[in-house]
Structure formats: C-alpha cells, structure tokens
C-alpha cells in the first residue's frame, strides 16, 4: 500500500487545479521581493537625482562649448550651494529667463562658480549662452547646464544604474517562472515522490529562518525514474520531512525534469 503524501490527506484535485493567486510568495519570495525593492529603489533615486539636477547630462555642456548663441537674461532666483562641491568649489544655482532673437521667452536654470555671482540677486542681468535649436538648453555664460562634470555623472550612473536594471530583470525572471509554475501546478501530472534529502539553503535568510531544498525521486507514466528538487519556504513543513517520506509532486509529462512540489504546508488545500 502506498502511503499518503505528507500533508496530503486526499488525492490532488482534477486538472485544471486551482492555484492561489499569491502562491509564488511562498515559493520564490526572495527573487520577487528583491526585484521589487531594487526596481523601486532605482526609480526613486532616479527621480530624486533628477529633482536635484544630478541627472542633467553634461553632454549638453559639451555641445554648448562647441556652438552656442549669446543673450542677456534676468536672474529670477539665485542660491549658493554651500554643501555642494564641484572641482573643489561650491557653485551658485541660477534661475533666469531671457528672450531669443525671434522673441520667444525662455526660462532655464544653470550653475556657475563665477565669484561675480556673490553680489547678484533676483532682477539683476546675467549673460546667457544657449542652443539656438533648443533655447531651453541654456546656462549662465561660462557656467554649466549640468551640476556634475562628465566623469562624476558617469561614475554615478555606473554605481546606481545597475539597480533598476537588475530589479527589472529579476521581476521579469520571476514573472516567467511564476507563469510556468502556475501552469505546471494547474495542469501537470500528479504523482507521489519519495524524499531523498532535505538541505537548508543557509545563504538565503527570511527573517531568522532559511528555506530548504527538497530532493525527491519518482517514476513517471513512462516508467522512467526522475530525480527532482524544489525549494520550499514553508519552514515548519520542511523541518518535519525526513528521507523516505512521501510528498505530492506535479510534473510535465512531456518533460518530466520540469517538476515541482504540489501546494504544501499552509498552502495545502483543505481535505474534503
């Protein structure tokens, strides 16, 4: 007589089996949560740095260095950035407005370390350099559109840029795995497998606990012996397992190496 699979008081439901919407949060929470955190952190830092002016690319200044038009504008606001140091100096952040030769009024903001700015205030004139094709790309004469020089901007991009990229890749991977596993659990072939080994994945921590990798073996409908492994975040359930226990497994009959533990622990469907 074949013993009942652990935590499985009744046979698995017929296909398609109902699978809880958030089942993956007990199967791959690390991948999903890390993806969300990295994505949100990267986007939040990007928004913050854009607001602070850090994301304005210095390439605009390189283009203005090569070619620009000149005008006289009026300062609308000026602030000394005492806690910001660029090339050993604290710059002034200058808001200004000017008119192009064809009469278009433009508002812009730029930075300059010119000491003459120390005596300037709102309403004073300021010499302006701007791009005739895109007048909003403007700066105080001799100053910059971007707060940070190219090498700092590039270094910051290298340090922060990978976060949202890694986060989005992790979320994409999680979504693919979630969809594949949902289909497997809902429509795969159910079978009883024998537990071979249980190993705690100590390199992963969820609070004070670690998930476990459950290794098992079973024989598919073609008589082939298959070794499988699945990770579980049901800590108590994993600790209750021992070698030779029986567990419910679902596998793809066309590719038996694609297999997974059926819903278990607190996710196990109630017996009817």
GUDOMI-595196 format. One line per field, with one value per residue: residue number from 0; residue in three letters; x, y, z of N, C-alpha, C, CB in turn. Coordinates in steps of 0.02 Angstrom, whole numbers. Glycine has a CB too. Layout:
<pts>
nr: NUM,...
rest: ALA,...
n_east: X,...
n_north: Y,...
n_up: Z,...
ca_east: X,...
ca_north: Y,...
ca_up: Z,...
c_east: X,...
c_north: Y,...
c_up: Z,...
cb_east: X,...
cb_north: Y,...
cb_up: Z,...
</pts>
This chain:
<pts>
nr: 0,1,2,3,4,5,6,7,8,9,10,11,12,13,14,15,16,17,18,19,20,21,22,23,24,25,26,27,28,29,30,31,32,33,34,35,36,37,38,39,40,41,42,43,44,45,46,47,48,49,50,51,52,53,54,55,56,57,58,59,60,61,62,63,64,65,66,67,68,69,70,71,72,73,74,75,76,77,78,79,80,81,82,83,84,85,86,87,88,89,90,91,92,93,94,95,96,97,98,99,100,101,102,103,104,105,106,107,108,109,110,111,112,113,114,115,116,117,118,119,120,121,122,123,124,125,126,127,128,129,130,131,132,133,134,135,136,137,138,139,140,141,142,143,144,145,146,147,148,149,150,151,152,153,154,155,156,157,158,159,160,161,162,163,164,165,166,167,168,169,170,171,172,173,174,175,176,177,178,179,180,181,182,183,184,185,186,187,188,189,190,191,192,193,194,195,196,197,198,199,200,201,202,203,204,205,206,207,208,209,210,211,212,213,214,215,216,217,218,219,220,221,222,223,224,225,226,227,228,229,230,231,232,233,234,235,236,237,238,239,240,241,242,243,244,245,246,247,248,249,250,251,252,253,254,255,256,257,258,259,260,261,262,263,264,265,266,267,268,269,270,271
rest: UNK,UNK,UNK,UNK,UNK,UNK,UNK,UNK,UNK,UNK,UNK,UNK,UNK,UNK,UNK,UNK,UNK,UNK,UNK,UNK,UNK,UNK,UNK,UNK,UNK,UNK,UNK,UNK,UNK,UNK,UNK,UNK,UNK,UNK,UNK,UNK,UNK,UNK,UNK,UNK,UNK,UNK,UNK,UNK,UNK,UNK,UNK,UNK,UNK,UNK,UNK,UNK,UNK,UNK,UNK,UNK,UNK,UNK,UNK,UNK,UNK,UNK,UNK,UNK,UNK,UNK,UNK,UNK,UNK,UNK,UNK,UNK,UNK,UNK,UNK,UNK,UNK,UNK,UNK,UNK,UNK,UNK,UNK,UNK,UNK,UNK,UNK,UNK,UNK,UNK,UNK,UNK,UNK,UNK,UNK,UNK,UNK,UNK,UNK,UNK,UNK,UNK,UNK,UNK,UNK,UNK,UNK,UNK,UNK,UNK,UNK,UNK,UNK,UNK,UNK,UNK,UNK,UNK,UNK,UNK,UNK,UNK,UNK,UNK,UNK,UNK,UNK,UNK,UNK,UNK,UNK,UNK,UNK,UNK,UNK,UNK,UNK,UNK,UNK,UNK,UNK,UNK,UNK,UNK,UNK,UNK,UNK,UNK,UNK,UNK,UNK,UNK,UNK,UNK,UNK,UNK,UNK,UNK,UNK,UNK,UNK,UNK,UNK,UNK,UNK,UNK,UNK,UNK,UNK,UNK,UNK,UNK,UNK,UNK,UNK,UNK,UNK,UNK,UNK,UNK,UNK,UNK,UNK,UNK,UNK,UNK,UNK,UNK,UNK,UNK,UNK,UNK,UNK,UNK,UNK,UNK,UNK,UNK,UNK,UNK,UNK,UNK,UNK,UNK,UNK,UNK,UNK,UNK,UNK,UNK,UNK,UNK,UNK,UNK,UNK,UNK,UNK,UNK,UNK,UNK,UNK,UNK,UNK,UNK,UNK,UNK,UNK,UNK,UNK,UNK,UNK,UNK,UNK,UNK,UNK,UNK,UNK,UNK,UNK,UNK,UNK,UNK,UNK,UNK,UNK,UNK,UNK,UNK,UNK,UNK,UNK,UNK,UNK,UNK,UNK,UNK,UNK,UNK,UNK,UNK,UNK,UNK,UNK,UNK,UNK,UNK,UNK,UNK,UNK,UNK,UNK,UNK
n_east: 43,29,94,6,43,144,58,-48,-199,-297,-326,-247,-331,-433,-372,-408,-312,-352,-252,-183,-183,-72,24,158,228,265,352,450,494,609,668,564,535,661,676,570,609,736,700,609,692,793,717,664,782,824,721,739,871,853,768,854,942,1047,1039,1045,1120,1295,1333,1261,1324,1446,1406,1362,1482,1544,1459,1356,1231,1223,1149,1066,1003,884,903,802,803,925,1042,1164,1256,1311,1343,1378,1506,1600,1732,1811,1749,1607,1458,1346,1172,1076,928,850,786,763,756,743,815,703,602,550,512,610,633,758,883,1043,1216,1353,1519,1571,1641,1584,1450,1420,1376,1258,1079,903,826,935,1041,1105,1229,1199,1215,1154,1072,1030,942,874,822,795,898,1008,1128,1214,1333,1489,1465,1378,1255,1232,1249,1346,1510,1563,1636,1601,1463,1455,1514,1423,1311,1355,1365,1234,1146,1141,1052,905,901,943,841,726,756,756,622,563,614,556,419,410,445,343,227,255,263,137,56,110,77,-61,-98,-13,47,4,91,156,302,462,550,719,820,843,894,952,948,1060,1117,1018,910,762,698,734,751,786,754,719,792,713,746,693,627,544,437,393,247,292,374,500,634,646,738,709,702,651,622,568,479,408,440,420,355,455,551,488,500,576,701,639,507,343,293,185,198,203,220,282,219,275,402,479,580,543,471,383,353,191,62,91,117,52,-11,-73,-217,-372,-435,-573
n_north: -60,108,243,391,550,669,790,780,737,694,643,738,881,871,915,1073,1121,1222,1361,1461,1641,1714,1615,1605,1684,1607,1524,1580,1700,1778,1811,1884,1987,2051,2095,2189,2281,2326,2383,2485,2560,2601,2677,2774,2838,2887,2980,3067,3114,3173,3277,3348,3391,3313,3223,3288,3282,3302,3309,3403,3522,3500,3508,3641,3705,3691,3755,3894,4021,4192,4290,4415,4393,4389,4370,4263,4191,4148,4042,3996,3851,3790,3667,3586,3527,3553,3512,3562,3682,3777,3796,3921,3910,3958,4030,4090,4200,4233,4309,4247,4288,4289,4326,4235,4190,4120,4010,3953,3854,3853,3824,3903,3947,4070,4207,4331,4313,4319,4442,4456,4463,4423,4490,4555,4577,4446,4365,4252,4090,3993,3857,3880,3798,3730,3821,3807,3740,3807,3914,4006,4121,4049,3957,3806,3687,3566,3504,3415,3364,3273,3152,3123,3111,3001,2903,2898,2852,2725,2668,2674,2645,2501,2451,2472,2405,2274,2246,2248,2145,2037,2039,2011,1882,1819,1832,1753,1628,1614,1608,1492,1396,1404,1355,1226,1173,1181,1102,995,823,728,648,533,560,506,566,610,688,829,991,1134,1297,1395,1513,1598,1707,1730,1834,1760,1636,1503,1446,1279,1155,1028,868,740,585,502,398,415,417,342,253,295,338,480,614,747,920,1045,1206,1257,1372,1348,1333,1256,1145,1092,1059,954,851,697,587,467,497,526,635,748,776,871,851,887,793,783,826,772,817,941,986,1000,1028,994,1105,1138,1124,1265,1306,1198,1124,1112,960,871
n_up: 0,-44,46,104,28,117,214,131,130,46,-127,-261,-334,-484,-648,-730,-592,-449,-411,-288,-299,-248,-232,-264,-176,-72,-129,-210,-145,-119,-243,-304,-210,-196,-327,-335,-234,-279,-402,-365,-280,-370,-463,-376,-332,-454,-484,-375,-397,-520,-483,-401,-494,-532,-636,-755,-907,-938,-1068,-1135,-1103,-1167,-1299,-1304,-1280,-1401,-1491,-1479,-1444,-1390,-1259,-1159,-1002,-863,-691,-598,-482,-362,-286,-167,-165,-36,21,-80,-182,-322,-417,-314,-280,-223,-308,-381,-398,-527,-575,-718,-846,-1019,-1183,-1347,-1510,-1596,-1514,-1422,-1257,-1131,-995,-885,-799,-724,-679,-596,-551,-544,-461,-466,-451,-320,-280,-344,-369,-371,-515,-565,-710,-818,-912,-1043,-1117,-1250,-1338,-1502,-1573,-1475,-1362,-1226,-1175,-1091,-1006,-875,-937,-964,-867,-821,-883,-825,-659,-615,-666,-815,-784,-651,-663,-749,-667,-562,-630,-666,-540,-487,-590,-620,-524,-546,-668,-636,-545,-628,-716,-626,-587,-710,-732,-622,-655,-771,-719,-623,-703,-778,-677,-621,-725,-730,-601,-608,-719,-735,-721,-582,-448,-327,-239,-176,-39,-44,10,119,118,199,137,178,136,105,186,275,376,525,476,356,188,124,19,-59,-105,-214,-282,-417,-518,-683,-797,-900,-848,-819,-711,-613,-548,-439,-381,-269,-200,-40,59,168,319,441,390,306,402,462,374,324,256,140,163,92,-36,-123,-294,-445,-619,-785,-912,-1038,-1021,-899,-813,-780,-644,-486,-311,-252,-189,-21,159,241,128,74,2,90,157,87
ca_east: 0,69,74,-17,94,143,13,-96,-247,-340,-292,-245,-390,-426,-350,-356,-316,-350,-188,-192,-153,-7,60,230,261,293,395,507,487,672,676,512,543,722,662,529,648,788,667,583,749,824,673,661,845,824,677,771,929,828,743,912,982,1104,1031,1054,1182,1347,1342,1231,1377,1496,1378,1362,1551,1561,1418,1301,1214,1228,1094,1067,943,871,902,738,818,995,1058,1232,1254,1369,1359,1395,1573,1616,1801,1837,1714,1535,1429,1281,1118,1047,868,849,744,789,717,781,809,637,554,525,535,634,655,807,923,1111,1262,1416,1562,1599,1636,1541,1382,1412,1341,1198,1015,848,814,997,1054,1155,1246,1173,1233,1100,1070,978,892,835,841,789,965,1043,1169,1249,1394,1547,1443,1358,1186,1234,1283,1404,1551,1550,1664,1561,1397,1464,1527,1360,1268,1381,1351,1163,1110,1126,999,840,908,942,774,679,774,733,549,546,628,505,355,414,443,277,179,272,247,64,30,131,38,-132,-113,36,29,18,120,187,375,496,601,787,862,819,952,935,985,1079,1138,958,879,698,696,784,748,809,714,751,788,689,763,648,629,481,435,340,199,327,417,567,649,662,759,686,719,611,636,509,485,367,495,400,341,519,584,453,515,635,712,591,438,309,267,149,236,171,272,262,228,317,470,473,628,508,427,381,311,123,49,104,117,-10,-44,-106,-290,-404,-466,-646
ca_north: 0,170,291,456,602,710,848,770,689,673,649,805,896,859,973,1117,1129,1292,1381,1528,1696,1733,1555,1612,1719,1556,1480,1618,1768,1816,1838,1934,2045,2087,2130,2247,2329,2357,2424,2545,2600,2632,2729,2828,2875,2923,3038,3113,3145,3218,3336,3386,3414,3269,3182,3328,3256,3351,3312,3467,3573,3487,3534,3714,3727,3692,3803,3923,4091,4231,4335,4442,4374,4418,4319,4258,4164,4127,4011,3971,3782,3786,3598,3550,3545,3530,3532,3600,3745,3774,3837,3954,3885,4020,4027,4151,4200,4276,4306,4230,4341,4292,4349,4182,4196,4055,4004,3899,3853,3830,3829,3938,3960,4138,4244,4390,4297,4331,4506,4457,4448,4419,4552,4577,4547,4392,4343,4184,4051,3945,3820,3911,3748,3712,3876,3788,3717,3870,3917,4069,4122,4021,3907,3740,3666,3510,3517,3371,3353,3210,3093,3109,3089,2933,2859,2891,2811,2656,2643,2669,2618,2429,2432,2461,2354,2209,2236,2232,2077,1990,2037,1976,1812,1794,1827,1694,1568,1610,1584,1423,1352,1403,1308,1159,1151,1175,1054,940,756,721,584,531,553,488,615,584,730,897,1033,1204,1346,1443,1577,1639,1719,1764,1845,1719,1567,1492,1396,1214,1121,959,824,683,546,471,362,446,371,300,208,323,364,551,649,816,962,1106,1245,1274,1423,1326,1312,1202,1086,1064,1029,892,800,654,544,413,521,533,702,756,813,879,856,894,726,788,842,757,854,1001,961,1043,1005,1020,1150,1102,1166,1304,1316,1136,1129,1076,897,875
ca_up: 0,-49,98,80,28,177,210,76,157,-9,-192,-289,-374,-556,-687,-704,-519,-427,-381,-258,-337,-221,-212,-275,-121,-27,-168,-236,-120,-122,-311,-317,-165,-215,-390,-321,-195,-322,-452,-332,-257,-428,-490,-327,-335,-517,-476,-329,-429,-572,-448,-377,-551,-544,-696,-815,-937,-955,-1141,-1158,-1098,-1219,-1362,-1300,-1286,-1472,-1528,-1440,-1456,-1329,-1245,-1091,-967,-797,-638,-561,-416,-358,-222,-159,-142,9,39,-142,-205,-389,-431,-257,-270,-216,-362,-374,-442,-553,-616,-758,-906,-1072,-1245,-1406,-1561,-1626,-1464,-1378,-1188,-1107,-925,-880,-738,-735,-622,-610,-493,-552,-398,-476,-433,-248,-270,-385,-337,-419,-551,-597,-776,-821,-980,-1054,-1177,-1262,-1401,-1544,-1594,-1415,-1316,-1155,-1156,-1080,-945,-866,-978,-930,-819,-847,-876,-779,-597,-607,-726,-850,-751,-591,-687,-775,-610,-526,-671,-660,-473,-472,-647,-619,-476,-578,-721,-602,-518,-681,-740,-575,-592,-772,-720,-576,-691,-815,-676,-592,-753,-795,-621,-613,-775,-710,-544,-626,-772,-738,-696,-510,-429,-261,-243,-115,-19,-41,52,133,133,214,96,229,106,98,251,278,449,560,450,288,153,116,-45,-50,-162,-214,-344,-434,-582,-723,-827,-949,-811,-810,-645,-617,-487,-440,-324,-265,-139,-3,112,224,362,486,349,285,460,480,325,331,198,129,167,28,-49,-186,-344,-510,-670,-855,-941,-1098,-999,-827,-771,-759,-592,-427,-256,-251,-133,41,218,250,62,52,3,144,137,81
c_east: 44,47,52,40,87,100,-39,-146,-294,-303,-294,-308,-378,-404,-410,-366,-315,-283,-197,-154,-82,34,136,265,287,340,456,505,551,680,626,523,605,712,621,570,699,756,643,639,782,783,669,724,848,781,709,829,908,803,801,955,1040,1100,1036,1121,1232,1360,1311,1283,1431,1471,1378,1432,1571,1523,1361,1289,1215,1167,1105,1000,936,868,834,748,891,1009,1130,1229,1315,1390,1374,1462,1585,1684,1829,1802,1639,1503,1366,1232,1078,986,864,800,774,745,764,773,740,582,525,554,551,654,702,843,991,1153,1325,1454,1594,1588,1593,1469,1368,1372,1276,1136,962,834,876,1005,1107,1166,1229,1201,1178,1107,1014,924,847,852,836,855,1009,1080,1195,1314,1454,1529,1423,1282,1182,1272,1348,1444,1541,1575,1625,1493,1401,1474,1463,1312,1289,1363,1277,1123,1094,1068,931,843,905,873,724,692,749,657,528,557,574,438,354,408,375,226,192,250,172,33,48,87,-35,-146,-65,9,50,45,147,262,404,551,668,829,829,880,930,979,1006,1102,1079,926,813,684,752,787,772,764,753,741,770,706,720,657,560,487,378,296,230,375,487,576,674,683,738,708,675,627,570,525,436,414,477,387,406,555,551,469,577,642,663,519,409,281,232,189,195,226,241,272,271,390,473,524,598,455,431,339,241,115,53,106,50,-46,-82,-182,-320,-438,-542,-676
c_north: 62,219,357,506,646,773,841,716,663,680,721,818,880,923,1007,1130,1203,1306,1451,1582,1712,1672,1564,1647,1671,1509,1517,1690,1810,1849,1894,1997,2085,2125,2193,2301,2364,2403,2489,2590,2636,2688,2789,2871,2916,2986,3090,3150,3192,3283,3380,3413,3369,3232,3223,3309,3310,3356,3376,3522,3563,3515,3611,3742,3734,3746,3828,3995,4127,4277,4363,4426,4410,4362,4321,4229,4141,4100,3987,3901,3768,3715,3554,3574,3512,3558,3578,3666,3733,3821,3875,3920,3945,4004,4093,4144,4248,4268,4290,4286,4345,4306,4296,4189,4126,4061,3944,3904,3825,3842,3866,3948,4029,4179,4306,4377,4311,4394,4510,4440,4445,4487,4579,4544,4492,4374,4269,4155,3999,3913,3850,3862,3727,3763,3858,3759,3779,3869,3988,4067,4098,3968,3842,3731,3611,3528,3478,3367,3283,3149,3074,3081,3017,2883,2846,2845,2738,2626,2630,2636,2544,2410,2422,2409,2285,2194,2215,2163,2024,1983,1999,1901,1782,1784,1766,1630,1559,1582,1510,1375,1349,1353,1236,1133,1139,1117,995,875,750,651,589,518,536,538,581,622,798,938,1106,1250,1404,1510,1623,1645,1755,1774,1805,1648,1564,1440,1330,1189,1048,920,761,644,513,436,390,394,327,251,233,351,436,578,722,854,1024,1140,1263,1325,1408,1293,1253,1138,1052,1029,963,835,759,613,486,434,526,604,703,800,817,887,862,826,725,802,834,794,921,979,1007,1009,1035,1064,1112,1151,1202,1317,1254,1144,1088,1013,905,806
c_up: 0,4,68,79,91,166,155,97,104,-74,-217,-330,-448,-591,-721,-629,-500,-392,-353,-297,-314,-199,-216,-218,-68,-65,-195,-211,-127,-190,-324,-275,-183,-280,-378,-285,-239,-374,-422,-309,-315,-457,-442,-328,-400,-514,-431,-362,-485,-540,-424,-433,-567,-610,-760,-847,-956,-1030,-1170,-1157,-1151,-1285,-1361,-1304,-1359,-1510,-1484,-1462,-1389,-1321,-1175,-1059,-901,-746,-603,-491,-418,-288,-223,-129,-98,23,-22,-166,-273,-407,-376,-243,-261,-267,-340,-422,-463,-596,-654,-816,-956,-1134,-1303,-1458,-1593,-1575,-1419,-1308,-1161,-1034,-921,-813,-754,-674,-643,-545,-496,-488,-404,-455,-359,-234,-309,-344,-391,-449,-585,-665,-771,-894,-987,-1118,-1187,-1330,-1444,-1564,-1536,-1360,-1242,-1129,-1149,-1013,-936,-906,-937,-878,-852,-840,-824,-716,-592,-671,-754,-812,-689,-612,-711,-717,-571,-564,-666,-592,-461,-529,-644,-574,-510,-633,-690,-574,-571,-710,-691,-578,-655,-764,-675,-612,-737,-774,-644,-642,-770,-739,-609,-662,-755,-653,-563,-674,-776,-711,-623,-495,-358,-270,-175,-99,-13,9,62,155,144,172,142,201,95,167,242,352,481,532,378,254,147,44,-32,-114,-157,-279,-353,-501,-623,-757,-881,-914,-801,-740,-651,-549,-492,-378,-327,-199,-106,51,169,274,407,447,327,343,480,432,344,267,198,141,96,22,-116,-233,-408,-562,-739,-889,-1004,-1081,-923,-783,-749,-708,-531,-373,-265,-190,-67,100,225,184,39,55,59,117,135,95
cb_east: -48,62,132,-74,88,215,54,-58,-286,-406,-326,-182,-410,-493,-297,-356,-258,-409,-129,-168,-196,-16,38,241,213,237,356,509,467,732,666,443,546,781,625,469,683,829,608,538,800,837,602,649,905,799,608,796,976,770,699,953,1006,1112,966,1051,1166,1411,1312,1169,1408,1509,1306,1328,1599,1547,1390,1316,1144,1292,1025,1080,941,804,960,688,770,1043,1009,1275,1251,1354,1303,1340,1627,1561,1806,1908,1726,1513,1413,1286,1074,1098,803,919,670,863,679,759,861,622,499,541,482,694,595,857,888,1141,1280,1402,1617,1567,1705,1543,1368,1479,1387,1205,997,784,786,1057,1076,1132,1321,1096,1304,1032,1059,1009,927,851,797,732,995,994,1227,1263,1407,1584,1385,1395,1158,1266,1239,1382,1626,1582,1738,1552,1372,1523,1581,1328,1270,1457,1378,1135,1148,1187,992,813,975,995,751,682,850,756,520,589,697,496,343,480,496,254,184,347,283,34,59,204,42,-155,-112,98,63,-45,175,155,408,525,581,820,933,763,1005,943,942,1135,1175,908,926,640,627,769,676,883,694,722,855,612,840,574,686,423,428,371,142,366,420,579,700,601,837,611,794,535,677,477,472,309,518,337,300,564,584,379,526,629,785,607,435,252,325,78,306,123,318,303,160,290,490,481,694,475,445,353,341,70,-20,171,174,6,8,-84,-320,-456,-446,-667
cb_north: 1,202,303,482,646,730,911,750,721,715,603,815,970,834,952,1184,1092,1307,1379,1527,1758,1781,1496,1650,1767,1516,1450,1617,1766,1769,1782,1904,2022,2037,2084,2227,2294,2303,2387,2526,2555,2580,2700,2799,2827,2878,3016,3076,3091,3185,3315,3342,3483,3220,3146,3405,3215,3334,3250,3487,3572,3411,3508,3737,3678,3623,3772,3920,4098,4272,4299,4519,4299,4460,4332,4215,4104,4186,3952,4019,3733,3821,3567,3560,3523,3553,3567,3613,3792,3794,3794,4032,3831,4060,4014,4167,4218,4257,4373,4161,4330,4227,4382,4112,4231,4031,3995,3902,3810,3865,3759,4006,3907,4173,4264,4412,4224,4334,4563,4409,4500,4392,4603,4563,4600,4330,4357,4184,4017,3980,3743,3941,3686,3638,3935,3739,3665,3930,3866,4084,4193,4076,3934,3683,3641,3448,3501,3302,3365,3212,3105,3172,3135,2929,2890,2959,2834,2655,2692,2738,2631,2392,2485,2526,2364,2207,2298,2285,2071,2012,2107,2003,1803,1843,1890,1695,1573,1680,1627,1416,1375,1474,1323,1159,1202,1240,1089,959,700,735,562,476,618,417,648,586,739,898,1029,1218,1372,1414,1564,1609,1759,1723,1824,1716,1540,1468,1421,1163,1127,956,806,706,492,523,285,493,410,344,143,378,320,592,642,818,981,1091,1309,1212,1493,1275,1370,1223,1105,1119,1077,904,832,606,518,354,590,480,755,784,778,941,794,950,697,841,916,684,865,1040,889,1113,1025,961,1185,1064,1216,1370,1335,1077,1107,1121,841,901
cb_up: 62,-119,147,124,-35,198,199,9,214,-10,-244,-333,-366,-585,-740,-742,-485,-379,-434,-186,-331,-163,-255,-339,-89,6,-226,-312,-48,-108,-363,-302,-92,-222,-437,-277,-136,-356,-484,-273,-222,-482,-502,-257,-331,-573,-448,-267,-455,-613,-389,-331,-537,-487,-694,-799,-997,-920,-1175,-1114,-1028,-1226,-1373,-1235,-1250,-1504,-1593,-1364,-1490,-1328,-1251,-1091,-957,-798,-587,-600,-397,-375,-207,-115,-202,74,78,-196,-154,-441,-499,-267,-329,-143,-422,-388,-406,-594,-572,-784,-889,-1090,-1258,-1436,-1614,-1662,-1498,-1408,-1143,-1149,-876,-938,-682,-796,-594,-644,-487,-612,-374,-549,-448,-213,-290,-445,-282,-385,-505,-552,-827,-779,-997,-1056,-1170,-1256,-1388,-1605,-1623,-1390,-1330,-1145,-1208,-1083,-948,-791,-1006,-896,-779,-810,-945,-812,-538,-586,-710,-918,-734,-548,-743,-824,-564,-514,-744,-671,-421,-459,-708,-598,-422,-606,-759,-546,-483,-737,-751,-505,-592,-831,-688,-517,-732,-855,-621,-567,-817,-810,-557,-624,-844,-688,-488,-658,-837,-701,-739,-468,-478,-215,-271,-119,47,-111,21,188,77,290,35,272,41,46,297,242,478,634,456,287,84,166,-85,-34,-162,-205,-342,-436,-572,-776,-855,-998,-846,-862,-608,-645,-476,-446,-325,-272,-155,28,83,201,405,525,287,256,519,481,257,394,196,173,202,22,-47,-174,-358,-511,-668,-891,-957,-1145,-1020,-817,-809,-820,-573,-444,-188,-251,-141,37,215,284,10,96,-64,181,185,11
</pts>
